[in-house]
Amino acid sequence: MKRLTTITIALVVLLSPVFAAKKSKKTTETDRQYWCRLAYTMAQPVLENMAKGELQKNMQTEFSPSFDSRDRRVVYMETFGRLMAGIAPWLTLPDDDTTEGQQRRQLRQWALASYKNSVDPQSADYLCWGIAGQNLVDAAYIAESFLRGFDQLWLSLDDTTKQRYINEFQKLRSIDPPYTNWFLFSSIIESFLAKAGAQYDEFRVNTACRKVEEWYIGDGWYADGPVFAFDYYTSYVFHAMYLETLQAMVDAKANTRLDYKKYHERALKRAQKFAIILERFISPEGTFPVIGRSTPYRLAAMQPLALVAWYQKLPKDLSNGQIRAALTKVMHRMFDIQQNYNEGGFLTIGFCGSQPETADWYTNNGSLYMTSLAFMPLGLPADHDFWTSAPEPWTQVKAWGGKPFPKDHRWADDIQTKDKW
C-alpha cells in the first residue's frame, strides 16, 4: 500500500504540469473575450439604469472644474449617445447562446428600452433635447448609432418612438453650428433622416461636405475649421462622420449636385492613410502620444483604425492580427490597472485613470464615453479573421526590435470630383 501511495504521488507530481496547463488553457481569456468584458463593463451601468428610467437618478457624474454655464443635464445625452455610437456594431450581431451572446442580447434589450425612454416626455430619462447647443453634438452620436445598427436598432423601434426621434432631430436645425467639425454633427443627423425616409435639409449635408473638403490638408489629416490644430479631432469626428454622412446619402439614393459615391471612395482612402498613421503611433508598450484637447476621450483617438477594421477595408500595409494585437495592447495599458471608473461604475475624467486636471471646459464624464468608439471591430463575428488570426507585431514593435518594417510615404488623392450640374 505504501509503494502504491508513493507511485500515486509521483504520478500526480509528474502530471500536475499537464493538469495545470489544461486548467490554464481553460481560463485564458481570448482577445475577443477581453474586448467584450471591457465593453460590457462600460455599457452595463449606463444601459441597465436607463432602460429602467433611472440613469439620471443613479449616475455618479463628474464635471470639469472649469465647466461652462450650460445646463448640466447634457451629461446624460453625452453618455448615452457616445456609448451607443461605439457599441452599436457589436449589437448588430445575431443572437447566440454563448456568454458573449447573452451579454450582447441583454445590452441590446436595454439599449432599445433606453432609446425609447430618451425621447419619451413621460420618462424620467427623457433627454434634454434642445436646451443647449451641445445637444447638436450628442444627438449626432445617437443618429450615428442608428446608422451603425440601422436594421437592429432603428428599425426595431416602434413607430411612435421613431417619429419622436425625427421630430427632435429636425428641431435641432435651430442650432447654428460653429465653423468647425460641428458641421458634421448637422450632416450626420440630416443624412440619417434622408436614409430613414424623413424630410432632410440637403443644404446642411452638402455644405458640410464642401467645408470638409476645403479643410482636408493632406496625408489623412483634416483641419478643424480653417486653421489646423494638432489634436485627435481628425479621429474623433472627421473621418467617421464624413464617411457615414456620404454612405447614408448613397443609401438614401439622394440626387443632388454632389456625387456622394465618388466622395466616399476618396474619403475612405484618406481614412485608410490615417489608419496607417494611428497604427504607427502605438508604441511597443501600448502607449500613444497624448496630444491636443479632449484627451479624456481616451481610445476615441483610435476610432479611424477601428472603423476601417470593422469595414474590412484595412490598407495592405495593415493586417487583422497586427491591428488586433496593437489595439489590445493599448486597452491593457489603459484599463487593467488604473482607476478609470468611479464607485458607481461610471467613467472618471482622465486619460489613463482618474486625472481631473486633463478636463477641458466642456468636459464631463459623459463626454468620455467616446472611448467606446474603439470597440467597433466587435461588430465582426467571432469567427472573422480579425479575431482568429494569430497576433502579429505592429510597426513600432518591428522598428524598435530591429526587424524589417514598411516605409511610410505620402498619400495623394487620385480621385477627383466635380458637381454633377
Buried (B, 14 or more C-beta within 10 A) or exposed (E): EEEEEEEEEEEEEEEEEEEEEEEEEEEEEEBBBBBBBBBBEBBBBBBBBBBBBBBBEBBBBBBBEEBEEBEBBBBBBBBBBBBBBBBBBBBBBEEEEEEBBEBBBBBBEBBBBBBBBBBBEEBEBBBBBBEBBBBBBBBBBBBBBBBBBBEBBBEBBEEEBBEBBBEBBBEBEEBEBEEBBBBBBBBBBBBBBBBBEBEBBBEBBBBBBBBBBEBBEEBBBBBBBEEEBEBBBBBBBBBBBBBBBBBBBBBBEBEBEBBBEBBBBBBBBBBBBBBBBBBBBBBBEBBBEEEBBBBBBBBBBBBBBBBBBBBEBBBEBBBBBBBBBBBBBBBBBBBEEBEBBBEEBBBBBBBBBBBBEBBBEBBBBBBBBBBBBBBBBBBBEBEBEBBBBEBBBBBBBBBEEEEEBEEEEEBEEEEEBEEEE
